[in-house]
Amino acid sequence: MNRLRLTYEVITIAANRFLLHDGWAIASHIALSVLTSMFPFLILLTALAGLFGTGTLADEAANIILEAWPREIAEPIAAEIHNILTGRRSDVLTLGLVLALYFASSGVEGLRVGLNRAYGLRETRAWWLTRLESLAFVMGGALVMLALALLVVLGPFVWRGLLFWIPALKPLDSLIGLVRIGTATVIIVVGLIVAHKLVPAGRRSVLAVLPGVGVTLLLWILGGLGFGWYLEFYPGAYASTYGGLSTAMVALIFLYTLGAIFLFGGELNGTIIAAKRGRLAEMHDYDQVEDVVKLP
């Protein structure tokens, strides 16, 4: 019973801190940053994939990114992404690449603002240093996505080779389709851990960020299912309001919801860390949330 009450108090304080730290406003900033940086990031993927002699890797990487999205949201965006990534571009390795890098890094900067507030931290590093760090995250993420896309592309060939030599594995053939979903899940989990651990100021252990990561992942799954169900049963809800902009608005509202959940995960981690140190009240200047809970 005490543990249940303690959990309730921690969640309540995290929710209050989310509101006091302008979580909804920061979530809208994150959503817009992610949406505007998605296509520059994919253009960057196209440029890097072209260096390795195959443009299909970028298209496959985009499919992996959208694998965890509700089908009603992912399909229209995937069609536009495919048109962009399969077209020939002569500027992606010049000025276009520089602009793509800069705008893609803005998404990381949006996460940094929200997480610094969630963890009660102030960014003391120079702006150009944090921007360079964001650029490094974008480049690293692009290379990881291309590597995973390569594995997904080569996977069927490897599997067919295994079946040729070991026919007994044939019953497992139907499970291979789950590999894509598993890959997308691993990317999300690793991305969340890296974001909480490295993007905001200061340093935290992996164990310290796991509670927020777990809650974020659970709420993202529930939110994605709920959002997909709503769009499936009320397909004209957004089209009647936004017309031709409905696809962009659906994606923006979906990302807005994900951003709010992500920030709540950060607030949860920040609350638990502060409570364990007995320093919850020091993390903000508000009197409404006091140091009412201390964790062992």
C-alpha positions as CSV (number, residue, x, y, z in Angstrom):
1,M,0.0,0.0,0.0
2,N,2.8,2.4,0.8
3,R,4.5,1.7,-2.5
4,L,1.2,2.3,-4.3
5,R,0.9,5.7,-2.5
6,L,4.5,6.5,-3.2
7,T,4.0,5.8,-6.9
8,Y,0.9,7.9,-7.0
9,E,2.7,10.9,-5.4
10,V,5.7,10.6,-7.8
11,I,3.3,10.6,-10.8
12,T,1.3,13.5,-9.4
13,I,4.4,15.6,-8.8
14,A,5.7,14.8,-12.3
15,A,2.4,15.8,-13.8
16,N,2.4,19.1,-11.9
17,R,6.0,19.8,-12.9
18,F,5.1,19.0,-16.6
19,L,2.4,21.8,-16.4
20,L,4.6,24.2,-14.4
21,H,7.5,23.8,-16.9
22,D,5.2,24.7,-19.9
23,G,5.2,21.1,-21.1
24,W,2.4,21.5,-23.6
25,A,4.1,24.5,-25.2
26,I,7.5,22.8,-25.4
27,A,5.7,19.7,-26.8
28,S,4.4,21.8,-29.7
29,H,7.9,23.1,-30.3
30,I,9.2,19.6,-30.4
31,A,6.5,18.4,-32.8
32,L,7.1,21.3,-35.2
33,S,10.9,20.8,-35.0
34,V,10.6,17.0,-35.6
35,L,8.2,17.5,-38.5
36,T,10.3,20.2,-40.2
37,S,13.5,18.2,-39.6
38,M,12.2,14.9,-40.8
39,F,12.5,15.6,-44.5
40,P,16.0,17.3,-44.3
41,F,17.1,14.2,-42.3
42,L,15.8,11.9,-45.0
43,I,17.5,14.0,-47.7
44,L,20.7,13.6,-45.7
45,L,20.1,9.9,-45.7
46,T,19.8,10.0,-49.4
47,A,23.1,11.8,-49.8
48,L,24.9,9.4,-47.6
49,A,23.3,6.4,-49.2
50,G,24.4,7.8,-52.6
51,L,28.0,7.7,-51.4
52,F,27.7,4.0,-50.9
53,G,26.3,3.5,-54.4
54,T,22.6,2.7,-53.5
55,G,19.7,5.1,-53.0
56,T,17.3,2.3,-51.9
57,L,18.9,2.2,-48.5
58,A,17.4,5.7,-47.7
59,D,14.0,4.6,-48.7
60,E,14.3,1.4,-46.6
61,A,15.5,3.5,-43.6
62,A,12.4,5.8,-44.0
63,N,10.2,2.7,-43.9
64,I,11.9,1.5,-40.7
65,I,11.3,4.9,-39.1
66,L,7.6,4.9,-40.0
67,E,7.2,1.2,-39.0
68,A,6.1,2.1,-35.5
69,W,3.6,4.8,-36.6
70,P,-0.1,4.1,-37.0
71,R,-0.9,3.0,-40.5
72,E,-3.4,5.8,-41.1
73,I,-0.6,8.3,-40.4
74,A,2.4,6.5,-41.9
75,E,1.0,5.6,-45.3
76,P,0.4,9.1,-46.7
77,I,3.7,10.4,-45.4
78,A,5.5,7.3,-46.7
79,A,4.2,8.0,-50.2
80,E,5.6,11.6,-50.2
81,I,8.9,10.4,-48.7
82,H,9.2,7.8,-51.4
83,N,8.7,10.5,-54.1
84,I,11.4,12.6,-52.5
85,L,13.9,9.9,-51.9
86,T,13.6,8.2,-55.4
87,G,14.0,11.5,-57.3
88,R,17.4,12.4,-58.4
89,R,18.9,15.4,-56.5
90,S,22.1,17.2,-57.6
91,D,22.3,19.6,-54.6
92,V,22.2,17.2,-51.6
93,L,26.0,17.0,-51.4
94,T,26.5,20.8,-51.5
95,L,24.6,23.6,-50.0
96,G,21.4,21.5,-49.7
97,L,23.3,19.0,-47.5
98,V,24.5,21.8,-45.1
99,L,20.9,23.2,-44.8
100,A,19.5,19.7,-44.3
101,L,22.0,19.1,-41.5
102,Y,21.2,22.4,-39.8
103,F,17.4,22.0,-39.9
104,A,17.6,18.3,-38.9
105,S,19.7,19.3,-35.9
106,S,16.9,21.7,-34.8
107,G,14.8,18.7,-33.8
108,V,17.6,17.7,-31.3
109,E,17.7,21.3,-30.0
110,G,13.9,21.1,-29.3
111,L,14.4,17.9,-27.3
112,R,17.3,19.6,-25.4
113,V,15.1,22.5,-24.3
114,G,12.4,20.3,-23.0
115,L,14.7,17.8,-21.2
116,N,16.7,20.6,-19.5
117,R,13.5,21.9,-18.0
118,A,12.3,18.4,-17.1
119,Y,15.6,17.6,-15.2
120,G,15.7,21.1,-13.7
121,L,19.0,21.9,-15.4
122,R,20.4,25.1,-17.1
123,E,22.4,24.8,-20.2
124,T,25.8,26.5,-19.6
125,R,27.6,25.5,-22.7
126,A,28.0,27.8,-25.7
127,W,25.2,27.7,-28.3
128,W,27.6,26.7,-31.0
129,L,28.9,23.8,-29.0
130,T,25.4,22.4,-28.4
131,R,24.6,22.9,-32.0
132,L,27.7,20.9,-33.0
133,E,26.6,18.2,-30.6
134,S,23.2,18.1,-32.2
135,L,24.8,17.9,-35.7
136,A,26.9,14.9,-34.4
137,F,23.7,13.2,-33.1
138,V,22.0,13.7,-36.5
139,M,25.0,12.3,-38.4
140,G,25.4,9.4,-36.0
141,G,21.7,8.6,-36.3
142,A,21.8,8.8,-40.1
143,L,24.7,6.3,-40.2
144,V,23.0,3.9,-37.8
145,M,19.8,4.1,-39.8
146,L,21.6,3.2,-43.0
147,A,23.4,0.3,-41.3
148,L,20.1,-1.0,-40.0
149,A,18.5,-0.5,-43.4
150,L,21.4,-2.5,-45.0
151,L,20.7,-5.3,-42.5
152,V,17.0,-5.3,-43.4
153,V,17.8,-5.3,-47.1
154,L,20.3,-8.1,-46.8
155,G,18.2,-10.1,-44.3
156,P,16.0,-11.9,-46.8
157,F,19.0,-13.0,-48.9
158,V,20.7,-14.3,-45.8
159,W,17.5,-16.1,-44.6
160,R,17.1,-17.7,-48.0
161,G,20.6,-19.0,-47.8
162,L,20.0,-20.4,-44.4
163,L,16.8,-22.1,-45.6
164,F,18.8,-23.7,-48.5
165,W,21.3,-25.2,-46.1
166,I,18.9,-25.8,-43.2
167,P,15.4,-26.6,-44.5
168,A,14.2,-27.3,-41.0
169,L,14.0,-23.6,-40.3
170,K,11.2,-23.2,-42.8
171,P,8.4,-23.0,-40.1
172,L,10.1,-19.9,-38.7
173,D,9.6,-18.1,-42.1
174,S,6.4,-16.4,-40.9
175,L,8.2,-14.8,-38.0
176,I,10.7,-12.9,-40.1
177,G,8.0,-10.2,-40.7
178,L,8.3,-9.4,-37.0
179,V,11.9,-8.4,-37.5
180,R,11.0,-5.1,-38.9
181,I,8.8,-4.2,-36.0
182,G,11.4,-5.5,-33.6
183,T,14.0,-3.3,-35.3
184,A,11.8,-0.2,-35.1
185,T,11.2,-1.0,-31.4
186,V,14.9,-1.3,-30.7
187,I,15.6,2.0,-32.4
188,I,13.0,3.7,-30.3
189,V,14.3,2.3,-27.0
190,V,17.9,3.1,-27.8
191,G,16.9,6.6,-29.1
192,L,15.0,7.3,-25.9
193,I,17.9,6.2,-23.7
194,V,20.4,8.3,-25.7
195,A,18.1,11.3,-25.6
196,H,17.6,11.2,-21.9
197,K,21.2,10.4,-21.1
198,L,23.2,12.6,-23.5
199,V,21.0,15.4,-24.9
200,P,20.3,17.5,-21.8
201,A,23.0,19.1,-19.7
202,G,24.7,17.0,-17.0
203,R,25.0,13.3,-17.1
204,R,22.7,10.5,-15.8
205,S,23.2,6.7,-15.6
206,V,21.2,4.4,-17.8
207,L,19.3,3.0,-14.8
208,A,18.3,6.6,-13.8
209,V,16.5,7.2,-17.1
210,L,14.9,3.8,-17.5
211,P,11.6,4.6,-15.6
212,G,10.8,7.5,-17.9
213,V,11.8,5.5,-21.0
214,G,9.6,2.6,-20.0
215,V,6.6,4.9,-19.2
216,T,7.2,6.8,-22.5
217,L,7.3,3.6,-24.5
218,L,4.1,2.3,-22.9
219,L,2.2,5.5,-23.4
220,W,3.4,5.9,-26.9
221,I,2.1,2.4,-27.8
222,L,-1.3,3.2,-26.1
223,G,-1.4,6.6,-27.7
224,G,-0.6,5.2,-31.2
225,L,-3.3,2.6,-30.9
226,G,-5.8,5.1,-29.8
227,F,-4.9,7.6,-32.4
228,G,-5.0,4.9,-35.1
229,W,-8.4,3.7,-33.9
230,Y,-9.8,7.3,-34.0
231,L,-8.5,7.9,-37.6
232,E,-9.8,4.5,-38.7
233,F,-13.4,5.0,-37.4
234,Y,-13.5,8.8,-38.1
235,P,-11.5,9.1,-41.3
236,G,-13.0,12.4,-42.4
237,A,-12.6,14.2,-39.0
238,Y,-9.4,16.1,-40.0
239,A,-10.2,16.3,-43.7
240,S,-13.4,18.2,-43.1
241,T,-11.5,20.7,-41.0
242,Y,-8.1,21.1,-42.7
243,G,-8.9,20.0,-46.2
244,G,-5.7,19.4,-48.2
245,L,-3.6,20.1,-45.2
246,S,-5.2,17.2,-43.2
247,T,-2.2,14.8,-43.7
248,A,0.3,17.4,-42.4
249,M,-2.0,18.3,-39.5
250,V,-2.6,14.7,-38.5
251,A,1.2,14.1,-38.4
252,L,1.7,17.3,-36.4
253,I,-1.0,16.5,-33.8
254,F,0.4,12.9,-33.6
255,L,3.9,14.2,-33.0
256,Y,2.6,16.8,-30.5
257,T,1.1,13.9,-28.5
258,L,4.3,11.9,-28.7
259,G,6.3,15.0,-27.6
260,A,4.1,15.6,-24.6
261,I,4.4,12.0,-23.5
262,F,8.2,12.2,-24.0
263,L,8.5,15.3,-21.8
264,F,6.3,13.6,-19.1
265,G,8.8,10.7,-19.1
266,G,11.6,13.3,-18.6
267,E,9.6,14.9,-15.7
268,L,9.1,11.5,-14.2
269,N,12.8,10.8,-14.3
270,G,13.6,14.3,-12.9
271,T,11.1,13.8,-10.1
272,I,12.5,10.4,-9.1
273,I,16.1,11.6,-9.2
274,A,15.3,14.7,-7.1
275,A,13.3,12.7,-4.7
276,K,16.1,10.2,-4.1
277,R,18.4,13.1,-3.4
278,G,15.8,14.9,-1.2
279,R,16.2,18.0,-3.5
280,L,12.9,18.2,-5.3
281,A,12.1,21.7,-4.3
282,E,15.5,22.9,-5.6
283,M,14.8,21.9,-9.2
284,H,12.4,24.8,-9.8
285,D,11.2,28.1,-8.4
286,Y,7.6,27.2,-7.9
287,D,6.0,26.9,-4.5
288,Q,3.1,24.7,-5.7
289,V,5.2,21.6,-5.8
290,E,7.2,21.0,-2.6
291,D,9.5,18.2,-1.5
292,V,6.6,16.0,-0.4
293,V,8.2,12.7,-1.2
294,K,11.5,11.1,-0.6
295,L,12.6,7.8,-2.2
296,P,15.0,5.5,-0.5
